[in-house]
Structure formats: C-alpha cells, structure tokens
Amino acid sequence: MRILAMNLSAQLTSKLLKNLHLGRVSSDTLLRLTKQIIPSKSATPAPKVIGVDDFAFRRGQRYGTIIVDLVEHRPIDLLADRTAKSFISWLKLHPEVEIVSRDRSTEYTYAISQGAPKAVQVADRWHIIKNWKEVLERIFQRNYTALMQRLKESGLLITTRRNQKTSANQRVAAKAARDRRTARYDAVKRLEEQGYNILQIAQQLQMSRMTVRKYQSLKDPPAPIEKRRVRQIIDPYLTHLQKRWLEGCHNAKELWRELVEMGFTGSYKPVKSWVSLYREQPGRLLSEREKNRLKSNGELEEGEAYRKIEPLPMLPIEENQLEALPAPRNLVWLYLKRQEKLSRMEKKWISFIGEEPQLKVLEELNNEFLQMIRERNPERLEDWLEKCEQSEVVDLQTFAEGLRREYGAIQAGFSLKWSNGPVEGEVNRLKLIKRTLYGRGSFELLKQKVLGAA
C-alpha cells in the first residue's frame, strides 16, 4: 500500500485499492503513510561525486535544486530554492564531496567555490556545446543579410519552382509582421542605449531573453527568412532530365520510363510536375472582369480567354549551385554535425559560408572545439582560446572570455567522465512525480516521493 502511494497520487491509489477489492483507504490516510516513510541512508556511503541542477516548481517563477549522487545514480537531496546560500549550507554539511558536476550557472559556481573550495568543479559538456551553438547562431544572424545578398549576386541559386503570387491580404499580413519585428527591434535597441540589461528589457517588453540577446547582436532589423526549397525525390536525376529536355524530349511519360531504367523508384507524378514547370501552359480561364482589366493594361491580346503561365527558363544545374539559404538555426546544425555525415549540399553550404570575410575562421575553430570535446582532450584548449581572442568576431571573443573565467571547470569537463546527464534524467523523473501531485503537493511531500522512490 505504501509503495503504491509513493509511486502514484493518493487519490489514484485509493481508487485502485477499492477496484482491486483490497480495502477502502482514504487519500488522507495514504498521504499520512507516505509522509511516514523515511528513506534509508545507512546502507549508502557518503557521496563523493555529485551533480547539481535546478528544477521548476513553476516555470519562470519559482525554482528548486536537485542534488544527485553520480556514483550511485540516485537523488540524495532537494533544496527549496536555487540560491547560492542554500547550496553553500548543504556543502558545508557534506565535507566529503570531492567532485561536483554542474551547468554553467553562476550561482552554483559561486556556491561550490565557497562551500567546497577543495572540490573539483566539472562544467557539463552538453551545456558547453549548447552555449557554443548559441554563439554560432548569433554569428549567423549577424551575417545572414550579407550571406543572402552574396547568394543572390552569385547566380548560384537553384530555381526549380515558380514564384507564387500572393494575395493582397497576404502582402498586408507580411508587411504587418515585418513592422512588428522592426518595432520590437527598435524598442530593444532604445532600452539598451538607456542602460537596461537583458533581463530588464525582457521583462519590460515581455520578450524572452534569447530574443532580446538576438536583437542586441544585430546591426539591422531582422531580415525575413526565405522559404527553403523542399528536397525532392527526382533531385539526383535533374541533370539527366535537363539534358533530355534540351535535346527535345518533352514527354513526361517517356522521361519517367528513362528514370525508372536508371533506378528511379518514384511515381510518374513528380516527373510530370517537373515537366509542367518548363512547358507552356494555357493556365486558368479568366473572368470577364479580369479580361477587361488585362486588356486595358495591354497584358491580354484580343480573343485570349486564358491566363498564360510562363515557363521557367531551362538553365543547366552547375556543380556548385545551391538551394535557398537555410535559416540561422539550421546553419548551426551543419557545423555541429560530424563531417562524415554531411551531405554534398551541406558541404557546399559550409564552403560558401567560409568565403564570407567575417566567417573564414569559423569552420576551423568549430571543428577543433568539437574534436576536443568528443575526444575529451583539453590539451589544445589554450591555443583554441587564443585563436578566438585574436579573431575579429566579437561573439568568439566573448565566448572565450567566459570559458577563461571557469578555465579549471572547463578543462575538467573536457577530460573527466562525469557529466550532468544523470542529473537531467532525475529532473525528468521529478517532473513526472510532480505531475501526479497536480500542483497541490507541498515541497516536503515532493521531496519524500523523489527520494523515497529512488
């Protein structure tokens, strides 16, 4: 009965016991039994290696701290808040702690240095990579407009679909969205000039801190992201299709049969759709009102009743051509992927980005940084930091400065096996337990369930 009450809510346990004909026990009685359970501590040694992280009682408003024994893989305590003072007090009561794994929270960093100055601090590798990802995204956001402009001027953009005409309502909605983004950007810049920090700007404008930081890093209002071309099943056969088209073969059925003989596994429909892009078509029937308007503008000849659809020009696809520029957050993942897993198009994007003057050094620094983390080899960390500091990219300089402030913890994170992975798992389990309390359980009851069920 106590085991059920510990793992389920009191009301659910009461109903379950009744349905199983094991007796009628009220939810209040089950709660009282749960609170009487005292987790056994005698059988477990004092923790020497721990991980610490925060969890939300109510996201964005109130947080607590979970402490996990990384050797035994179990939670050993919950704290009612995430302040340095509370964690310092806990560490002083546990002088046996030798290693502490943490994220890059300044509160926990300060608490460990004060409460356990001899303990080795380990900066979690996942959080370091997450911070590096944020740096890359800010760099791409800052240079996105220049990349788009260079792509358009280069003539390397693949065009395999018509530009769809937008309605007046769509154009008005798009303009309103651009105006809203510009107004938010201007408001962030104005408050920044007045001396407000990121948190104050976010609270005043009711924006996330990530959005505020993004707008602060931009020199101009955010540019709209171009819609990316969807990869199609016939892409590997485009060169053959274009060659046959230029030779005079415009029959979709015949082209499809040729592709099947070459190993194409798709249906006839995508080949037909591709052919329709380059074939002259009569288009849809015009209404009398449209006819009169087009005739008055000189866009319709006498006797015509259909709107003509102009075919796309047949341009040969060159080896170095590119699709629509991915959004900054998608560009980041190209850099975080392993080199051997990159597709041919993704490698071309990295090469294209590397031609931008501000981004030439980025690929080399990124590969070195990820290799150090994957191989757990911090020997080249000092050289890598110096390269970042000597670069002209402000975001790289700031990131290197942050790593230097906790140099010892970063080195330990690169070399030791400990990480915050088990802690994140316990936070996930804590959330599941918290949901069974429906937001009505006290902190003591939550602590009892988390530690008792471990």
SESEDO-663553 format. One record per atom (N, C-alpha, C): x, y, z. Coordinates in steps of 0.05 Angstrom, whole numbers, plus 5000, padded with zeros to 4 digits. Layout:
<recs>
XYZ
...
</recs>
This chain:
<recs>
501749765000
500050005000
501750255000
503850255017
505550485018
507150524992
507950294980
509350304955
507650434933
505050354932
503250464912
502950764917
502550844943
502151124949
504651294943
506951164945
509451304940
509751364910
508851174893
509251204865
506851314850
504551324862
502151444850
501051664867
499051814857
497752014874
496051864895
495452004917
493951884939
491051814929
489851984914
487151934904
487051704885
488951684867
489051464848
489551194863
491351194883
491850954898
489350864913
487851054924
485350994939
483350854920
483050964896
481150844876
482150564867
484750544863
485950284854
485450064875
485950134901
485549934922
482649844924
480850044920
477949984920
477149794897
478149854873
477449694849
478649414850
480949384864
482249124867
481148974891
479149094905
477948964929
479948914950
481849104954
483849074975
483249244999
480949364999
480149535022
479549815014
478149955032
477550235028
479450405046
481250545033
483150715047
482850995036
482551195052
482151465043
484851585033
484651785016
487051915005
488652045028
487252155048
488652285070
490352085086
489251845090
490751635104
493251555088
492951535062
495151465045
497351675045
496551935045
498452145047
500052135073
498552075095
499952055121
501951825121
501251605109
503051375108
505551445091
505051595069
507251665052
509251845067
508252035082
510052215097
511552085119
510551845128
511951705149
514351535139
514551505113
516751345102
519251515103
521351405115
523951545117
525951405100
526951535079
528951405061
531351305077
532151055072
534450935086
537051055076
538751145095
541351265088
543651105099
543050915116
545250765129
546750585109
545350475089
546650285071
548350415050
547950675046
549450815025
551650985036
554050975023
556351135033
555851435028
557451605042
557251895038
558051955009
556552124995
557152184967
559752344964
561452254945
563952394939
563752534912
562152434894
561752554867
558852614864
558152874861
555352954859
554853124834
552453134826
551553314805
549353494815
549253744807
547253934816
545954074793
543354114795
541854264775
539354374787
538054564773
535554674783
533254544770
530854564782
528354474770
526154674777
524054674762
522054884765
519654774781
518954924803
516354874815
514254994797
514755234787
513055364768
514855514749
514955424724
516955524705
516855824702
519255944704
519556224701
519056384727
518156244748
517456384773
518956284797
518856014802
520055914826
521555654820
524055634830
525755404824
526855284850
527555034848
528954894870
531554774859
532954624876
535454494869
535354194875
536254034856
536453744860
539453674860
540153494879
542953404882
542953104878
544653004861
544752724853
547452604858
547452364870
549952214873
550552084846
552752174833
553452084806
554651804806
555551704829
556651434831
554351234833
552351294851
550151114855
547751174836
547951394822
545751474803
543051494817
543051644838
540451694852
540451964865
538152094868
537952354881
538352324911
539852504923
540352484952
539152714967
538352934953
537053154968
535753344948
533653484959
532453704944
532653954962
533154184950
533154444964
530854604954
529754764972
527254914966
527755154947
530255224942
530855444923
533455384908
534255564891
536755514876
538855734882
538755844906
540556054914
543255934922
545356104920
547956014929
548055954959
546556114974
546656085003
545755805012
543555705000
542455445007
544555225000
545755244977
547555034968
550155044984
551055284992
553455315009
552955165035
550655215047
549955085073
549954775069
548854675047
548854385043
551654275040
553354415025
556054325020
557654315046
557254505063
558754515089
557854285107
555454185104
554553955119
555553695107
556753705083
557753465069
560653515060
562453535078
565253585071
566653365055
565353135053
566552905039
566352935009
564853134999
564553174970
567253254957
568053104936
570553154923
570253274894
568053194881
567653284853
564753374851
564253594838
561553704833
561253764803
559353624791
558653684763
556353884763
556454084745
554454294745
554154394716
551954554712
551854704687
553454964691
553055164675
554755404676
553455624692
551655544711
550355744728
552355884746
552256144747
554056294765
553456254794
550856204801
550056154829
551455904839
551255684824
552455434833
555555454833
556655594813
559555634812
560555764838
559255984845
559956134869
559555964894
557355814895
556755654919
558855434923
559755304902
561755094904
564455214913
565155444902
567755564910
567755654939
565355714950
565255794978
564755564997
562955384989
562155165007
564054925006
565354884983
567154654980
569554744962
571254924973
573355034956
575354834946
575654604959
577554404951
576354204930
573754214927
572454034907
573054114879
573253914861
573753954833
571054024820
570854244806
568454314792
568654214763
566454094754
566353984726
564154124711
564854274691
562854404674
561754204655
559054174654
557753974638
558254024608
559053814594
559753834566
557353914549
555053804555
552653864539
552054164540
552354284564
551754574567
553854744553
556354644552
558454794537
557854794507
556954554497
556254544468
553754714463
551954724482
549454884479
550255184477
552155264494
553055544494
554455604467
556055414457
557455444431
555355464409
553255304410
551155324390
549855604390
549355714413
548255984415
550056194403
552656154407
554656334395
554556324364
554556074354
554356044325
551856164313
549556134327
547056244317
547156544316
548356664337
548556964337
550357064315
552456914309
554356994287
552856974261
551356754256
549856734231
547656934229
546357004251
544257204250
545457474242
547857534253
549157784248
549957814218
550657584206
551757584179
549757484158
547257434167
545257304149
544657474125
544257734130
543557914108
545757914086
548257924096
550557934077
550657664061
550157444074
550157184061
547957164039
545557264047
543357264027
543957434003
545157664008
545757843986
547857723968
549957603980
552057483963
551057243947
549157093959
547956863945
546456953920
544857163924
543257273901
545057383879
547257513887
549057633867
550757423854
551157193867
553056983856
551856833832
549156833830
547856683809
547956383813
548456293838
548656003844
546055893855
543956053858
541455963870
539955793850
539255543858
537655373841
534755463840
533655493816
530855573813
529355343800
527655203815
526154983805
523155003811
522155243816
519355283820
518655573814
516155623807
515255893802
514856043828
515256303826
514556473849
511556503850
510256403871
507456413873
506556703879
504456793865
503457063870
501957063896
502357263912
501057293938
498657473935
496657423952
494257593951
494757853966
492958043963
493258303977
493258264008
491558084017
491458024046
494057914056
495257734041
497857614048
500057814049
500058004029
502058214029
501758404053
499258464060
498758644083
499658504109
498958244111
499758094136
502758074138
504158034115
507158014116
508358274123
507258494113
508358764119
507858824149
505558754159
504958794188
506858644206
507458394198
509458234213
512158354213
513058454189
515658584187
515758844204
513558994204
513359234220
513559174250
512158954258
512258874287
515158794295
516458644278
519258564284
521058804286
520658994267
522359234267
521859404292
519259424300
518559584324
519759454349
519659184351
520859054374
523959084374
525159074350
528059114348
528759394357
527259594348
527859874355
527559914385
525459784397
524959814426
527259694442
528359464433
530659344447
533059524445
533659624422
535959794418
535760054435
533260164436
532860414451
533360364481
532260144492
532660094521
535560024526
536859884507
539759824511
541460074513
540760274497
542260534498
541760674524
539460624536
538760754562
540060614586
541460394581
542960254602
541560014614
539259934603
537859704613
539359444606
539359244625
540658994618
538658804605
539558564598
537858384582
535358304597
535658234623
533358154639
531258374641
532158624646
530258844649
528858904622
530258884600
529058924574
526958704568
527658454575
525758234570
523258264587
523558354612
521158394629
519458624620
520758844611
519259084603
517759034577
519058894558
517758854532
516358584530
516458434552
515158164552
516157994529
518757974528
520157804508
521957614522
522757404509
524757214520
527457344520
529157254538
531957364539
533457284514
532857054502
534256964478
533657154455
531057244453
530357434432
531657704436
531757794461
533058054467
535958034459
537257814467
540157784460
540557774430
538757644416
538957624386
538757904374
536758064383
536458334372
538758514379
539958474402
542258634410
544658574392
544858334382
547158254366
546958344337
544458424329
544058504301
544658804297
545858864274
546259144266
543859274253
542259104239
539859194225
537459034235
534959124230
532658964237
532758694224
531658494237
531858214227
530558194199
532058064181
531058024153
529257784152
527157784135
525357554133
526857314122
526257074132
527656834123
526356734097
527956684077
526956584052
526056294056
523756234042
522755964043
524655774029
525455564044
527455384033
526155184013
527555123992
526554933972
526454653985
524254513981
523954243993
525454043975
526953883988
528453673973
526553473960
526953403935
525153233921
526552973912
524852773907
525952513901
527352503874
526752693856
527952693829
530552863828
531352983851
533753153851
536253013840
536752763846
539152633835
539052603804
536652633793
536352583764
535952843748
536253073761
535653333748
537553373724
540053303727
541953343705
541153193680
540252943684
539352783661
536852893649
534952983666
532453093656
532953343639
534753513649
535253763635
536653703608
538453513609
539853433584
537853333563
536053153571
534053053552
532053263543
531453453561
529553673554
530853843532
533353913536
534754083516
535153933490
535153663491
535353513466
532653493451
530553583465
527853593452
525853403462
526553243482
524653053494
522953193515
520453253510
518753403529
516353223538
516552963533
514452783541
514952673569
513252743589
513652663617
513752363620
511952223606
511751933609
514351803599
515451893577
517951783566
520251843585
520352083595
522552163614
522351993639
519951933649
519651773673
520651483668
519951373645
520951103639
523951083638
525251293628
528151303627
529351313655
528051463673
529051483700
528751223715
526451073710
526050813722
528250623714
529050633689
531250453680
533950533693
534150783702
536550873716
536450823746
534250713756
534050653784
532150823800
530651003786
528751183800
526451013811
525751053837
523650893850
521151053854
521051303845
518651473849
516551413828
514251543832
512051513813
512351713790
510351703772
510351883749
509852173756
508352213779
507452483786
509652683790
511852633805
513952843807
515352913781
515552723762
516652783736
514752963720
512152903722
510153063709
510153353720
510453373746
510553643759
512953793750
515253663747
517653793738
517353893709
516253723692
515853803664
514054043662
511954053679
510054273677
511354543683
513554543698
514954793704
516054923679
516854763660
518354863636
516654853610
514154753612
512454733589
510454963589
510055083566
508055293563
505255183568
503755323585
501055223593
499055443589
496555373581
494555583578
493755713604
493955573626
493155693652
490155683656
489155833675
486255813682
484656013665
482055953663
480156123648
479756383663
479856603648
479556873661
476656953662
475957103683
473257213685
473057463667
470657553661
470257783644
471558033656
471358053683
472558283697
475658283693
476858043696
479758023693
480558083664
478957983645
479558033616
479658333611
477658483620
477458773615
479858913628
480558823652
482858963666
485458903651
485958653643
488458583629
488558713601
486258733588
486258863561
486959153564
485859293585
486359573588
489359623595
490559433607
493459453614
495259353591
494059253570
495659153548
496958883553
495958733574
497058473581
495658243568
493458293553
491858083542
491158153513
491757963495
491158013467
488157953461
487158063439
484358023432
483857733426
481757623437
480957343432
482157153453
484057233470
485157063490
483157033514
482856793524
481056753547
482356623570
484956553568
486356423589
488856593598
489456573623
491956703633
494256513627
496156593612
498456433605
500356403629
501356163631
503356113652
506056103638
507756293643
510456293630
512156073642
513455923624
515255703634
517755823646
518955663665
521555743676
523655713655
525755883655
527955843636
529455593642
530255443622
531755193626
534655263629
535555273654
538455333659
539755073669
542055013658
543454773667
544354803696
544054583712
544854593740
547854543741
549254733752
552154713755
552854563781
555354473781
556154303804
556154463830
556654723829
556854883853
554355033860
552054973847
549655123853
548455043880
546955233892
545855203919
542855233920
541655123941
538855163945
538455423961
535955483969
535355723985
536955714011
537955944020
539555954044
538055864069
539055664084
537655574108
537555794129
535655774147
535455964169
537955944187
538656154203
541056144220
541155894238
538855824251
538855594269
539455334254
538655324228
539255074213
542155074203
543255314198
546055324191
547855224214
546955274239
548455194262
548854884262
546654744255
546754454257
548654334236
549154484214
551154384194
553854374207
554454574224
557054584237
557354384260
555054314273
555154134295
555153834287
554353784262
554353504252
557253404247
557553144250
560153034244
560753054214
563253104207
563953154179
563152924161
563452674170
562852454153
559852414148
558152554163
555252534160
554052764144
555752954135
554753174119
554153084090
551853184079
551253124051
552853304033
552753254007
554253413988
553353703989
550753753990
549654023991
550554164017
550554024040
551354144065
554254224065
555954064052
558754134050
559154384032
557454404012
557554643994
556754894010
554754864028
553955094044
556155184062
557554994075
559755064093
561955204078
562555104054
564555234037
563655514029
561155554022
560055814014
560256014038
559555924062
559556094085
562456174092
564355984088
567156044094
568356254076
567056324054
568056534036
567356814047
565556824066
564957084079
567257174096
568257424092
570657514107
570457474137
568157524149
567857504178
567757214188
567257024169
566756754178
568856554168
571056654157
573156474146
574256294168
574756394192
576056244213
574056064228
571456094222
569455954239
569555654236
569755554212
569755264208
572055124222
574455234220
576755114233
576455114263
575555344275
575155364304
573055164313
570855144298
568654964305
569554674305
571054594285
571954314283
573854244306
575654434312
577554384334
576154364361
574154544365
572754544391
571154284395
569654194374
568153954377
569953704380
572153714366
574053484368
575153464397
575853694409
576753684437
574753564456
572153634452
570053534469
569653234464
569453154439
568952874433
571152684441
573652784439
575952624447
576752664476
575352844490
575952914518
578952984521
579753164504
582653234503
582853544506
583453644530
583653934534
586354054528
588253894517
590953994514
591154234495
589354244475
589454464456
587554694463
586354684487
584454884495
585655164496
588055184507
589355444510
589855574482
590855414463
591355514436
588755604423
586655444428
584055494416
582855764427
583155804452
582156054465
583656294453
586356264450
587856484438
586956554410
586356354394
585356404367
582656554367
580956484386
578356624388
578856914396
580656954415
581157224425
582457404404
583957274386
585357434364
583557474340
581257334339
579557364316
578057634317
576957714295
575457964293
572557944300
571657694307
568857644313
568357684343
566757884349
566257954378
565057724393
563257574381
561957344396
563957134403
565957084387
568056894393
569756994416
570357244416
571957364438
570457354464
567857404464
566257394488
566057114499
565756914481
565556634489
568156544502
570356614489
572956544500
573456664528
572556914531
572757054557
571156904579
568756804571
567156654590
568456394598
569656254579
570956004585
573456044603
574856264599
577156324616
576456364645
574056484650
573156534677
572856284693
572256064680
571955804694
573655594680
576155664675
578055504660
578355224672
578755214698
579154944711
576754764707
574254874710
571854704707
571554614678
572254794659
572054714631
574054494625
576554514634
578554304630
577554044642
576454054666
575453804679
573153694663
571353864652
569153764635
570153624610
572353724599
573453614574
574853344580
575953304604
577653074609
576352854626
574652934646
573552734664
570952604652
570252374662
567952234652
565252334663
565452494685
562952584698
561552794682
558852794682
557252994669
554653024683
552953204674
550353254686
548153084673
548852894656
546852724643
545052584663
546152444684
544452314703
542652514719
543652754723
542152954737
539653034720
540153074695
537953154677
535852934677
536752674678
534852454679
533152464704
534452534727
532952544752
530952784752
531753004739
529953234736
527453154720
527952994700
525652894684
523852724700
524952544717
523352374734
521852544755
523252744766
521952924785
519453064773
519653144747
517453274734
515053074733
515652824727
513552624726
512152594753
513752584774
512652554801
511052804808
512053034800
510753294807
507953304794
507753194770
505153194756
503053034771
503852814785
501952654800
500852804824
502153014832
501253174854
499353404845
499053434819
497153634807
497753914818
500253974825
500854244834
499954314862
498754114876
497654174903
499454064926
501353894919
503053774939
505053974950
505853944975
507854114988
510654034979
512654204985
515354144978
516253894993
515553865018
516353635034
515253375022
512753385013
511653145001
513053074975
513653274958
515153234934
517953104940
519253214960
521953114968
521752834977
519552774992
519252495002
518852304980
517352374960
516852194937
519252164920
520752384914
523152364897
525252194910
525852244936
527952094949
527151814957
524551784964
523551524972
523351324949
522751424925
522451254902
525051194888
527251324897
529851294883
531051014890
</recs>
